[in-house]
Amino acid sequence: MIDQRIFENLQTKIDEETTVRDELHDIVQTLARRGRSTQAILSRAHSTPADQLKPVLDDVTTEILAQKQEVARLKAVADQHPFYKYNGLWTRELQNLVASIELCAWLGGLQEHKGPSSASFMTIEDVGKFLEIPVNLKDQDAFHLTIEEYLLALIAMVEELVRVPVVGFHPPTITNFAQSRLAVNSVTLGDYTRPMQIGNFIKELFAGFQLLNLKNDILRKRSDGIKYSVKKVEDVVYDLSLRNLVPKGGASA
């Protein structure tokens, strides 16, 4: 005869796991709400001239710091449980946060948190230090930022610079705006230097990704898309050159 206490014990374990998931889910939901606020403020960068970005970046930094607090809460709970059992609950929102951090840094914010090895973006070590979380842990089963999450965040940042669709608006001077973002929005603001800055940055980033031997199917497919981002920015710069709008001497990354 089967001892029913076996199933009672299993139910107890199920209830415990449900409690853990609910607690983590509540924190992640708050992180997601903060993330949407961060992204809404960042979207103002697309309609703000580069020399007037500081108030936008200050507001973005405030929201990012609020998300950082939620990450600290998340870490405190997640550290008590197996990392890979639960990290699917927060990985998307953590990637979104890192992408926002990277875009804010590229636009000129968070300067004090950039390391000396890169002037254009924050390394995974820079991000980990800023968020006060470990990165790429191999010898501990604890909350951390994985290399895959970091790389996917960089790709998402590139897509925000170039490839986010903007439907139904086609300025007369640019032919491919429907498949562009900051690169073309800068042109509509009369900033003809930024598309070249974006192009140089994405080319360098793509060259870096080509050095990686990626095994993760999603990461490999997403990284392949960077070359299309390069082409889209090149199309924008080509349109500018046809209209003699390219600044003399070009632009540095």
Secondary structure, 3 states (H helix, E strand, C coil): CCCCHHHHHHHHHHHHHHHHHHHHHHHHHHHHHHHHHHHHHHHHHHHCCHHHCHHHHHHHHHHHHHHHHHHHHHHHHHCCCCHHHHHHHCHHHHHHHHHHHHHHHHHCCCHHHCCCCCCCCCCHHHHHHHHCCCECCCCCCCCCECHHHHHHHHHHHHHHHCCCCCCCCCCCCCCCHHHCCHHHHHHHCCCCCHHHHHHHHHHHHHHHHHCCCCCCHHHHHHHHCHHHHHHHHHHHHHHHHHCCCCCCCCCCC
